[in-house]
Amino acid sequence: MKQFVLPLALFALAIPASAEVCRFEATSWIESGITYRTEISTIADNGCKRIIQSIDGVEESGNDCNCDLIIDGREGHFKAPDPFAQTKLLEICHGPEGEKVEEEPWLTIVED
C-alpha cells in the first residue's frame, strides 16, 4: 500500500499551489415570479472577470470590472444577487485569474 500512496502524495506536492484553474460559481433566485441567475468565472479579459447573467433563461455574458456582480453597462437591466448569496461570487471576482486547462476526453473511441 505504501508503494501506491507515496508516489501519489509526492505528485500532489509537485502541483504548484499558486496555479488557479478555471472555475465557476453561480447563484439563482426568484423574485416576483421571475427567475434570475448570475454565474462568474475565474477567467478574465484584461483583468475583468467573465460573468453570465440570465432572466427567465434569457442569457447574456460580459465582463464585471468593478465586482458589483452585474455585467458592465447592463446595470439597469440585471440585478445583483442578495448579499447572502454574494460571498462566494465576490471571492472569485476579487481572487486570482484562472487558466483554461485543456482536458483530454475521458473516452476515446477506437475503430478497427
TIMI-2910 file (N, C-alpha, C, CB; in pm, 1 decimal, decimal comma, always signed):
<rs>
+----------+----------+----------+----------+----------+----------+----------+----------+----------+----------+----------+----------+------+
!      n_x !      n_y !      n_z !     ca_x !     ca_y !     ca_z !      c_x !      c_y !      c_z !     cb_x !     cb_y !     cb_z ! resn !
+----------+----------+----------+----------+----------+----------+----------+----------+----------+----------+----------+----------+------+
!    +81,8 !   -118,8 !     +0,0 !     +0,0 !     +0,0 !     +0,0 !    +86,7 !   +125,8 !     +0,0 !    -93,3 !     -0,5 !   +120,0 !  Met !
!   +198,5 !   +123,3 !    +73,1 !   +287,6 !   +239,2 !    +76,9 !   +342,1 !   +270,3 !    -62,4 !   +403,5 !   +214,8 !   +175,1 !  Lys !
!   +362,1 !   +166,4 !   -143,1 !   +417,0 !   +185,4 !   -276,6 !   +320,1 !   +265,0 !   -364,8 !   +448,3 !    +49,5 !   -341,0 !  Gln !
!   +193,8 !   +259,5 !   -333,4 !    +95,1 !   +333,1 !   -410,6 !    +72,7 !   +474,3 !   -353,7 !    -36,6 !   +255,7 !   -413,4 !  Phe !
!    +65,9 !   +486,8 !   -223,3 !    +33,7 !   +613,8 !   -158,8 !   +148,1 !   +713,6 !   -168,5 !     -1,7 !   +590,8 !    -13,4 !  Val !
!   +271,6 !   +669,6 !   -151,0 !   +385,8 !   +760,8 !   -151,8 !   +400,9 !   +834,3 !   -285,3 !   +513,1 !   +684,0 !   -120,9 !  Leu !
!   +399,9 !   +766,3 !   -400,4 !   +409,5 !   +840,3 !   -526,6 !   +291,5 !   +936,9 !   -547,9 !   +416,8 !   +742,1 !   -643,1 !  Pro !
!   +173,1 !   +897,3 !   -504,6 !    +56,8 !   +982,9 !   -517,9 !    +72,9 !  +1108,5 !   -432,2 !    -70,5 !   +906,8 !   -478,6 !  Leu !
!   +123,9 !  +1094,5 !   -312,1 !   +146,0 !  +1209,0 !   -224,3 !   +252,9 !  +1301,9 !   -281,7 !   +186,5 !  +1161,7 !    -84,0 !  Ala !
!   +358,1 !  +1246,2 !   -336,3 !   +463,8 !  +1327,6 !   -396,6 !   +412,0 !  +1404,1 !   -518,2 !   +582,7 !  +1239,4 !   -436,8 !  Leu !
!   +327,5 !  +1339,5 !   -596,5 !   +267,9 !  +1405,8 !   -712,0 !   +180,6 !  +1523,1 !   -668,1 !   +185,3 !  +1305,9 !   -794,4 !  Phe !
!   +103,3 !  +1505,0 !   -562,5 !    +16,9 !  +1612,5 !   -512,8 !    +99,0 !  +1731,3 !   -465,3 !    -72,1 !  +1561,7 !   -398,9 !  Ala !
!   +214,5 !  +1707,0 !   -407,0 !   +300,2 !  +1815,6 !   -361,4 !   +367,5 !  +1887,8 !   -477,4 !   +405,0 !  +1762,4 !   -266,3 !  Leu !
!   +384,5 !  +1820,2 !   -588,6 !   +451,9 !  +1878,7 !   -703,8 !   +364,7 !  +1978,9 !   -778,1 !   +495,5 !  +1770,0 !   -798,1 !  Ala !
!   +233,1 !  +1972,0 !   -759,5 !   +143,0 !  +2065,1 !   -826,9 !   +155,8 !  +2200,8 !   -759,1 !     -5,2 !  +2013,9 !   -823,7 !  Ile !
!   +183,6 !  +2306,9 !   -834,9 !   +201,3 !  +2437,8 !   -772,5 !    +71,4 !  +2487,7 !   -708,7 !   +250,9 !  +2538,9 !   -875,9 !  Pro !
!    +82,0 !  +2535,5 !   -585,8 !    -36,0 !  +2582,7 !   -513,1 !    -88,7 !  +2713,5 !   -569,4 !     -3,5 !  +2599,8 !   -365,9 !  Ala !
!     -6,3 !  +2790,8 !   -635,8 !    -49,2 !  +2921,6 !   -685,3 !   -125,8 !  +2913,1 !   -816,7 !    +70,6 !  +3011,2 !   -703,0 !  Ser !
!   -121,8 !  +2799,8 !   -884,4 !   -190,3 !  +2786,7 !  -1013,1 !   -341,3 !  +2776,7 !   -989,8 !   -138,4 !  +2662,0 !  -1091,3 !  Ala !
!   -414,4 !  +2868,5 !  -1045,9 !   -559,4 !  +2870,7 !  -1034,0 !   -617,1 !  +2822,1 !  -1166,3 !   -612,1 !  +3014,1 !   -997,6 !  Glu !
!   -696,8 !  +2717,1 !  -1160,6 !   -760,3 !  +2667,3 !  -1281,1 !   -896,2 !  +2735,2 !  -1295,8 !   -774,8 !  +2512,2 !  -1277,1 !  Val !
!   -950,0 !  +2728,4 !  -1412,4 !  -1079,6 !  +2788,3 !  -1439,9 !  -1186,4 !  +2722,3 !  -1352,9 !  -1115,2 !  +2775,3 !  -1589,6 !  Cys !
!  -1260,4 !  +2803,7 !  -1281,8 !  -1372,5 !  +2752,7 !  -1204,7 !  -1484,3 !  +2856,0 !  -1206,4 !  -1329,8 !  +2719,2 !  -1059,1 !  Arg !
!  -1603,0 !  +2811,5 !  -1170,9 !  -1721,8 !  +2895,8 !  -1176,4 !  -1793,9 !  +2891,5 !  -1042,8 !  -1815,8 !  +2851,1 !  -1290,2 !  Phe !
!  -1867,3 !  +2994,6 !  -1016,2 !  -1957,7 !  +2998,1 !   -901,8 !  -2086,0 !  +3062,6 !   -951,8 !  -1895,7 !  +3077,2 !   -778,4 !  Glu !
!  -2200,1 !  +3010,2 !   -909,0 !  -2328,0 !  +3061,5 !   -958,5 !  -2430,6 !  +3064,5 !   -847,1 !  -2379,5 !  +2976,3 !  -1075,4 !  Ala !
!  -2530,1 !  +3149,4 !   -865,3 !  -2644,6 !  +3153,5 !   -775,0 !  -2769,4 !  +3184,8 !   -856,5 !  -2623,8 !  +3259,0 !   -661,9 !  Thr !
!  -2881,3 !  +3133,7 !   -811,6 !  -3010,9 !  +3160,0 !   -875,8 !  -3109,7 !  +3202,5 !   -768,7 !  -3063,5 !  +3034,1 !   -953,3 !  Ser !
!  -3205,4 !  +3284,9 !   -806,8 !  -3308,4 !  +3324,6 !   -713,2 !  -3432,9 !  +3364,7 !   -791,2 !  -3259,7 !  +3440,3 !   -622,6 !  Trp !
!  -3546,2 !  +3362,8 !   -722,0 !  -3673,6 !  +3400,3 !   -782,6 !  -3725,3 !  +3523,0 !   -708,3 !  -3777,6 !  +3281,9 !   -777,5 !  Ile !
!  -3763,1 !  +3622,5 !   -786,1 !  -3813,9 !  +3746,7 !   -729,9 !  -3935,6 !  +3788,5 !   -811,3 !  -3704,4 !  +3858,5 !   -729,8 !  Glu !
!  -4049,4 !  +3801,8 !   -746,4 !  -4175,8 !  +3839,0 !   -811,9 !  -4208,2 !  +3746,9 !   -929,2 !  -4169,4 !  +3984,0 !   -860,6 !  Ser !
!  -4179,4 !  +3618,0 !   -912,3 !  -4209,1 !  +3519,9 !  -1015,5 !  -4110,4 !  +3515,5 !  -1130,5 !  -4342,5 !  +3545,9 !  -1069,1 !  Gly !
!  -4004,2 !  +3594,4 !  -1125,0 !  -3902,4 !  +3597,3 !  -1230,3 !  -3777,2 !  +3528,2 !  -1177,6 !  -3870,6 !  +3744,5 !  -1275,4 !  Ile !
!  -3719,9 !  +3439,0 !  -1258,0 !  -3600,1 !  +3365,2 !  -1219,0 !  -3475,4 !  +3437,3 !  -1269,2 !  -3604,6 !  +3221,0 !  -1273,7 !  Thr !
!  -3386,1 !  +3467,5 !  -1177,4 !  -3259,5 !  +3533,3 !  -1208,8 !  -3145,8 !  +3436,0 !  -1181,2 !  -3242,0 !  +3664,5 !  -1126,1 !  Tyr !
!  -3037,4 !  +3447,5 !  -1257,4 !  -2919,0 !  +3363,9 !  -1236,5 !  -2795,5 !  +3446,6 !  -1268,3 !  -2924,0 !  +3234,7 !  -1324,7 !  Arg !
!  -2694,9 !  +3433,7 !  -1182,2 !  -2566,8 !  +3500,3 !  -1203,4 !  -2456,8 !  +3396,2 !  -1186,9 !  -2547,0 !  +3620,3 !  -1104,1 !  Thr !
!  -2365,7 !  +3390,2 !  -1283,8 !  -2251,8 !  +3297,0 !  -1280,6 !  -2125,6 !  +3376,9 !  -1311,6 !  -2270,8 !  +3177,9 !  -1383,7 !  Glu !
!  -2021,2 !  +3356,2 !  -1232,3 !  -1895,1 !  +3426,5 !  -1254,6 !  -1783,9 !  +3325,0 !  -1267,9 !  -1864,9 !  +3526,2 !  -1139,9 !  Ile !
!  -1685,3 !  +3357,9 !  -1349,7 !  -1574,2 !  +3268,2 !  -1379,2 !  -1443,3 !  +3330,6 !  -1333,7 !  -1568,9 !  +3235,4 !  -1529,5 !  Ser !
!  -1345,6 !  +3246,4 !  -1303,2 !  -1212,8 !  +3297,2 !  -1270,7 !  -1139,4 !  +3342,5 !  -1395,8 !  -1131,4 !  +3190,9 !  -1198,1 !  Thr !
!  -1190,6 !  +3308,1 !  -1513,2 !  -1130,8 !  +3354,4 !  -1638,6 !  -1157,5 !  +3504,3 !  -1652,4 !  -1188,2 !  +3275,4 !  -1761,7 !  Ile !
!  -1055,9 !  +3579,0 !  -1691,7 !  -1069,8 !  +3724,1 !  -1701,0 !  -1028,2 !  +3774,3 !  -1839,1 !   -986,2 !  +3792,8 !  -1592,4 !  Ala !
!  -1086,9 !  +3885,7 !  -1879,5 !  -1048,6 !  +3958,8 !  -2000,6 !   -991,3 !  +4092,3 !  -1955,1 !  -1171,3 !  +3978,7 !  -2099,4 !  Asp !
!   -862,7 !  +4113,4 !  -1978,0 !   -795,7 !  +4237,2 !  -1937,0 !   -817,3 !  +4268,9 !  -1789,5 !   -844,7 !  +4353,3 !  -2021,4 !  Asn !
!   -813,1 !  +4165,7 !  -1705,6 !   -827,5 !  +4183,9 !  -1561,4 !   -970,1 !  +4186,7 !  -1511,0 !   -761,6 !  +4308,4 !  -1521,7 !  Gly !
!  -1068,9 !  +4182,0 !  -1599,3 !  -1210,0 !  +4183,7 !  -1559,7 !  -1266,6 !  +4042,7 !  -1570,9 !  -1291,9 !  +4283,2 !  -1647,7 !  Cys !
!  -1329,1 !  +3994,6 !  -1464,7 !  -1382,2 !  +3858,6 !  -1463,6 !  -1503,2 !  +3847,1 !  -1555,7 !  -1420,0 !  +3816,9 !  -1321,0 !  Lys !
!  -1517,1 !  +3729,5 !  -1616,5 !  -1628,5 !  +3698,5 !  -1705,7 !  -1752,1 !  +3665,4 !  -1621,6 !  -1592,6 !  +3580,0 !  -1801,1 !  Arg !
!  -1865,9 !  +3720,2 !  -1659,6 !  -1989,7 !  +3697,4 !  -1585,9 !  -2101,7 !  +3665,9 !  -1684,9 !  -2026,2 !  +3821,0 !  -1498,4 !  Ile !
!  -2188,5 !  +3574,0 !  -1645,2 !  -2305,1 !  +3536,1 !  -1725,4 !  -2427,4 !  +3559,7 !  -1638,4 !  -2297,1 !  +3385,6 !  -1774,9 !  Ile !
!  -2525,7 !  +3630,4 !  -1692,3 !  -2648,4 !  +3654,4 !  -1618,3 !  -2767,2 !  +3618,0 !  -1705,2 !  -2657,5 !  +3801,0 !  -1572,0 !  Gln !
!  -2874,5 !  +3574,1 !  -1640,0 !  -2995,0 !  +3540,6 !  -1715,1 !  -3119,1 !  +3584,1 !  -1638,1 !  -3000,3 !  +3389,7 !  -1744,6 !  Ser !
!  -3220,7 !  +3616,2 !  -1715,5 !  -3353,1 !  +3647,5 !  -1662,6 !  -3449,6 !  +3553,9 !  -1732,3 !  -3392,2 !  +3799,2 !  -1684,6 !  Ile !
!  -3513,7 !  +3467,1 !  -1654,7 !  -3605,3 !  +3365,1 !  -1707,6 !  -3543,7 !  +3287,3 !  -1823,5 !  -3735,4 !  +3429,9 !  -1753,2 !  Asp !
!  -3416,6 !  +3252,3 !  -1810,9 !  -3348,7 !  +3168,4 !  -1909,0 !  -3287,0 !  +3242,5 !  -2025,9 !  -3443,0 !  +3069,7 !  -1961,0 !  Gly !
!  -3313,2 !  +3371,7 !  -2040,3 !  -3251,7 !  +3450,5 !  -2147,4 !  -3117,2 !  +3498,6 !  -2094,7 !  -3343,6 !  +3572,2 !  -2192,2 !  Val !
!  -3011,4 !  +3448,2 !  -2156,3 !  -2876,0 !  +3463,3 !  -2103,5 !  -2795,9 !  +3569,0 !  -2178,5 !  -2803,3 !  +3331,1 !  -2109,4 !  Glu !
!  -2710,7 !  +3638,6 !  -2104,0 !  -2620,6 !  +3737,0 !  -2162,3 !  -2487,8 !  +3726,0 !  -2087,4 !  -2680,4 !  +3883,3 !  -2154,1 !  Glu !
!  -2377,4 !  +3748,3 !  -2157,4 !  -2246,5 !  +3741,0 !  -2090,9 !  -2167,9 !  +3868,5 !  -2117,5 !  -2166,3 !  +3617,2 !  -2139,4 !  Ser !
!  -2074,7 !  +3895,0 !  -2029,3 !  -1991,0 !  +4013,3 !  -2042,0 !  -1885,6 !  +4014,7 !  -1933,7 !  -2075,2 !  +4140,2 !  -2035,8 !  Gly !
!  -1829,6 !  +4130,7 !  -1907,5 !  -1725,7 !  +4145,5 !  -1806,2 !  -1779,6 !  +4221,6 !  -1686,2 !  -1603,0 !  +4217,4 !  -1864,3 !  Asn !
!  -1717,4 !  +4197,1 !  -1571,5 !  -1750,1 !  +4270,0 !  -1449,5 !  -1620,1 !  +4324,2 !  -1391,6 !  -1825,1 !  +4178,7 !  -1346,0 !  Asp !
!  -1585,6 !  +4446,4 !  -1427,7 !  -1458,2 !  +4506,1 !  -1385,5 !  -1463,5 !  +4563,1 !  -1244,2 !  -1418,2 !  +4615,3 !  -1482,1 !  Cys !
!  -1581,7 !  +4603,5 !  -1198,1 !  -1590,7 !  +4665,7 !  -1066,6 !  -1647,2 !  +4572,7 !   -958,9 !  -1675,5 !  +4789,0 !  -1075,5 !  Asn !
!  -1667,0 !  +4447,3 !   -991,0 !  -1715,0 !  +4343,5 !   -897,2 !  -1845,7 !  +4382,5 !   -828,3 !  -1608,7 !  +4315,7 !   -791,1 !  Cys !
!  -1938,8 !  +4440,9 !   -904,4 !  -2071,9 !  +4465,9 !   -849,4 !  -2167,1 !  +4351,0 !   -883,0 !  -2127,9 !  +4598,9 !   -903,2 !  Asp !
!  -2113,6 !  +4247,2 !   -947,5 !  -2185,9 !  +4125,6 !   -986,4 !  -2298,2 !  +4153,1 !  -1086,6 !  -2243,5 !  +4058,4 !   -863,2 !  Leu !
!  -2276,7 !  +4254,3 !  -1168,2 !  -2365,6 !  +4285,9 !  -1279,5 !  -2277,4 !  +4311,8 !  -1400,9 !  -2458,2 !  +4409,9 !  -1247,5 !  Ile !
!  -2319,5 !  +4264,4 !  -1518,2 !  -2242,9 !  +4286,3 !  -1641,2 !  -2224,8 !  +4436,4 !  -1660,4 !  -2314,4 !  +4222,1 !  -1765,2 !  Ile !
!  -2101,1 !  +4478,0 !  -1683,0 !  -2072,7 !  +4620,1 !  -1702,5 !  -2154,1 !  +4675,2 !  -1819,4 !  -1921,9 !  +4642,4 !  -1727,0 !  Asp !
!  -2218,2 !  +4788,8 !  -1795,7 !  -2301,6 !  +4850,9 !  -1897,7 !  -2444,7 !  +4801,9 !  -1897,2 !  -2242,7 !  +4827,4 !  -2031,4 !  Gly !
!  -2474,9 !  +4699,5 !  -1816,6 !  -2610,4 !  +4642,3 !  -1812,0 !  -2672,2 !  +4656,5 !  -1672,2 !  -2607,0 !  +4493,4 !  -1853,2 !  Arg !
!  -2623,2 !  +4753,3 !  -1595,3 !  -2669,1 !  +4771,1 !  -1457,8 !  -2819,3 !  +4799,7 !  -1447,2 !  -2592,1 !  +4883,3 !  -1393,4 !  Glu !
!  -2878,1 !  +4864,6 !  -1545,4 !  -3021,4 !  +4892,2 !  -1542,7 !  -3106,8 !  +4773,0 !  -1581,6 !  -3052,3 !  +5006,1 !  -1633,5 !  Gly !
!  -3046,2 !  +4672,2 !  -1639,7 !  -3120,2 !  +4556,3 !  -1689,2 !  -3116,2 !  +4439,0 !  -1590,6 !  -3063,9 !  +4512,6 !  -1823,9 !  His !
!  -2998,0 !  +4409,3 !  -1537,7 !  -2981,3 !  +4294,8 !  -1448,2 !  -2977,8 !  +4338,9 !  -1302,8 !  -2853,6 !  +4218,3 !  -1482,5 !  Phe !
!  -3001,2 !  +4244,1 !  -1212,9 !  -2995,1 !  +4268,9 !  -1069,5 !  -2879,4 !  +4188,7 !  -1010,1 !  -3129,7 !  +4231,8 !  -1000,5 !  Lys !
!  -2820,9 !  +4243,2 !   -905,4 !  -2718,2 !  +4169,3 !   -831,0 !  -2787,4 !  +4073,3 !   -734,8 !  -2622,6 !  +4267,0 !   -753,5 !  Ala !
!  -2724,1 !  +3960,0 !   -707,3 !  -2782,2 !  +3866,8 !   -609,6 !  -2792,4 !  +3932,5 !   -471,9 !  -2697,5 !  +3737,5 !   -600,8 !  Pro !
!  -2875,2 !  +3874,1 !   -384,3 !  -2886,8 !  +3928,9 !   -249,4 !  -2753,4 !  +3911,2 !   -175,3 !  -3003,0 !  +3859,8 !   -171,5 !  Asp !
!  -2728,1 !  +3993,7 !    -76,0 !  -2597,4 !  +3991,7 !     -7,2 !  -2558,1 !  +3854,9 !    +47,7 !  -2598,7 !  +4090,5 !   +106,0 !  Pro !
!  -2654,4 !  +3773,4 !    +90,9 !  -2623,2 !  +3640,7 !   +144,1 !  -2559,2 !  +3552,3 !    +37,8 !  -2749,7 !  +3574,0 !   +198,3 !  Phe !
!  -2602,2 !  +3563,7 !    -87,1 !  -2551,7 !  +3479,8 !   -196,2 !  -2426,2 !  +3536,5 !   -262,0 !  -2659,1 !  +3462,0 !   -300,5 !  Ala !
!  -2386,9 !  +3658,5 !   -227,3 !  -2276,2 !  +3724,1 !   -296,3 !  -2137,4 !  +3677,9 !   -251,6 !  -2286,8 !  +3871,0 !   -276,7 !  Gln !
!  -2123,4 !  +3621,2 !   -132,8 !  -1992,0 !  +3592,9 !    -75,1 !  -1901,5 !  +3512,9 !   -167,6 !  -2008,4 !  +3519,0 !    +54,0 !  Thr !
!  -1946,0 !  +3396,9 !   -213,4 !  -1860,8 !  +3312,5 !   -299,3 !  -1836,9 !  +3376,7 !   -435,5 !  -1924,4 !  +3174,3 !   -318,1 !  Lys !
!  -1936,3 !  +3448,1 !   -487,9 !  -1919,0 !  +3514,9 !   -616,2 !  -1813,0 !  +3624,7 !   -604,6 !  -2053,1 !  +3574,0 !   -665,1 !  Leu !
!  -1815,7 !  +3699,3 !   -495,8 !  -1717,4 !  +3806,3 !   -475,7 !  -1577,3 !  +3750,5 !   -452,3 !  -1758,4 !  +3894,4 !   -357,5 !  Leu !
!  -1567,7 !  +3633,0 !   -388,2 !  -1436,6 !  +3569,3 !   -370,6 !  -1371,5 !  +3542,0 !   -504,7 !  -1449,9 !  +3438,7 !   -291,5 !  Glu !
!  -1449,7 !  +3495,9 !   -601,1 !  -1395,9 !  +3470,0 !   -734,8 !  -1364,4 !  +3601,9 !   -804,9 !  -1495,8 !  +3386,5 !   -819,0 !  Ile !
!  -1452,2 !  +3700,4 !   -791,5 !  -1431,1 !  +3828,2 !   -859,8 !  -1302,9 !  +3896,4 !   -812,1 !  -1551,0 !  +3920,7 !   -837,3 !  Cys !
!  -1277,6 !  +3893,5 !   -683,0 !  -1158,8 !  +3959,0 !   -626,9 !  -1037,1 !  +3865,7 !   -624,1 !  -1188,6 !  +4008,7 !   -485,6 !  His !
!  -1056,4 !  +3738,8 !   -656,4 !   -948,2 !  +3640,4 !   -649,6 !   -859,7 !  +3640,2 !   -773,4 !  -1005,6 !  +3503,0 !   -629,3 !  Gly !
!   -765,8 !  +3545,2 !   -777,0 !   -672,1 !  +3537,9 !   -890,0 !   -740,7 !  +3492,5 !  -1018,2 !   -557,2 !  +3443,1 !   -857,1 !  Pro !
!   -677,7 !  +3526,5 !  -1130,1 !   -727,7 !  +3482,7 !  -1259,7 !   -702,5 !  +3333,9 !  -1276,5 !   -661,5 !  +3562,2 !  -1373,9 !  Glu !
!   -794,2 !  +3267,6 !  -1341,5 !   -778,7 !  +3126,6 !  -1369,7 !   -723,7 !  +3103,8 !  -1508,4 !   -909,9 !  +3055,3 !  -1353,9 !  Gly !
!   -671,3 !  +2986,1 !  -1528,6 !   -619,2 !  +2948,2 !  -1658,8 !   -704,3 !  +2836,6 !  -1715,0 !   -471,2 !  +2905,3 !  -1649,7 !  Glu !
!   -738,1 !  +2849,0 !  -1843,1 !   -811,4 !  +2740,7 !  -1907,5 !   -718,3 !  +2621,7 !  -1920,4 !   -866,9 !  +2783,9 !  -2046,6 !  Lys !
!   -768,4 !  +2506,3 !  -1882,9 !   -690,9 !  +2383,6 !  -1892,1 !   -758,8 !  +2294,7 !  -1994,0 !   -678,1 !  +2312,2 !  -1753,5 !  Val !
!   -684,2 !  +2261,2 !  -2097,0 !   -738,8 !  +2171,5 !  -2198,5 !   -737,8 !  +2030,3 !  -2142,7 !   -657,5 !  +2179,7 !  -2331,7 !  Glu !
!   -854,9 !  +1970,9 !  -2134,5 !   -866,3 !  +1836,7 !  -2079,7 !   -873,8 !  +1735,1 !  -2192,0 !   -989,0 !  +1825,3 !  -1988,8 !  Glu !
!   -814,8 !  +1622,0 !  -2165,1 !   -824,9 !  +1509,9 !  -2257,9 !   -963,7 !  +1449,4 !  -2243,5 !   -713,5 !  +1403,0 !  -2231,3 !  Glu !
!  -1022,7 !  +1404,1 !  -2351,4 !  -1153,6 !  +1339,1 !  -2338,2 !  -1141,4 !  +1213,2 !  -2252,3 !  -1211,7 !  +1303,9 !  -2477,9 !  Pro !
!  -1241,2 !  +1188,2 !  -2172,0 !  -1234,6 !  +1072,9 !  -2082,3 !  -1265,9 !   +941,4 !  -2155,4 !  -1331,9 !  +1092,0 !  -1965,7 !  Trp !
!  -1314,4 !   +954,4 !  -2278,1 !  -1347,5 !   +835,1 !  -2355,0 !  -1293,0 !   +851,9 !  -2495,8 !  -1501,2 !   +810,0 !  -2357,3 !  Leu !
!  -1217,0 !   +755,3 !  -2540,4 !  -1164,7 !   +756,8 !  -2675,5 !  -1220,5 !   +636,3 !  -2749,3 !  -1009,5 !   +756,4 !  -2676,1 !  Thr !
!  -1281,9 !   +661,4 !  -2865,1 !  -1339,3 !   +554,1 !  -2944,4 !  -1238,5 !   +511,2 !  -3049,0 !  -1471,9 !   +597,9 !  -3010,2 !  Ile !
!  -1208,0 !   +386,6 !  -3047,8 !  -1112,0 !   +330,0 !  -3142,6 !  -1186,9 !   +235,3 !  -3233,7 !   -994,6 !   +256,8 !  -3069,5 !  Val !
!  -1175,7 !   +260,3 !  -3362,9 !  -1243,8 !   +172,0 !  -3457,8 !  -1139,6 !    +84,5 !  -3527,6 !  -1326,3 !   +254,5 !  -3562,3 !  Glu !
!  -1176,0 !    -39,2 !  -3552,9 !  -1084,9 !   -131,7 !  -3622,5 !  -1097,5 !   -116,8 !  -3770,9 !  -1112,3 !   -276,1 !  -3582,8 !  Asp !
+----------+----------+----------+----------+----------+----------+----------+----------+----------+----------+----------+----------+------+
</rs>
